[in-house]
């Protein structure tokens, strides 16, 4: 009975996919994939067991975003702070990353997905850097969803690097301080070729940003899921997108201003 009910619910969710595709879907979704360790602990397993099962959730989510025609998906895969975790766990994460890149190249190609990466990529082990670069190059001509992996990434580090670069340019008279605006700053971030995030999802029930895309989520809608990352399913993603569609994005304006703008009819020239 439980299985039949779950299938019925999933079928109902899938019926909404057309609406998700047609009506105001987010252009850029970012996800903080949290809870692998706690998921494993609940099952009496080591943390690495959670990471191994989290890989499957990544695969499903990427494929679902491609099917839903989400233009950009950014996943918080490994933070700068994660280097402080136990050596065995870090080594396992790097091993899983290499294995996943090799295994999923076919899936990326079949779904027309372009791979991208942001963060201190040069700090990754050579074997990871090599595999990552190879898959990025092989998918560079793909025109579907752009999948960005945030690896050895920290938003404060990103902003610090941008500030240092701009200070150097000012010092060498390559740019005037008066000309530094949001666009200039944005062009010096890791994400300079990505649009701002529309929807940020975090799993595991935690309500924190954890040093992720602090500049880029300035106007993003935040959505928190209680499920741990390995349990993140298609219906969680669809529910998050539908919740986003039902929100009023004001960007500092009032609801009345937005309503007035909607009623304004442009004059023909």
Secondary structure, DSSP 8 states (H G I E B T S, - for coil): -HHHHHHHHHHHHHHTHHHHHHS---SEEEEE---HHHHHHHTT--HHHHHHHHHHHHHHHHHHHHHTT-SEEEEEEEEGGGGGS-HHHHHHHHHHHHHHHHHHHHHHHHTT-EEEEES-GGGS-HHHHHHHHHHHHHTTT--S-EEEEEEEE-HHHHHHHHHHHHHHHHHTTSS-GGG--HHHHHTTSTTTTS---SEEEE-TT-----SSSTTTTTT-EEEE-SS-GGG--HHHHHHHHHHHHTS---TT--HHHHHHHHH------
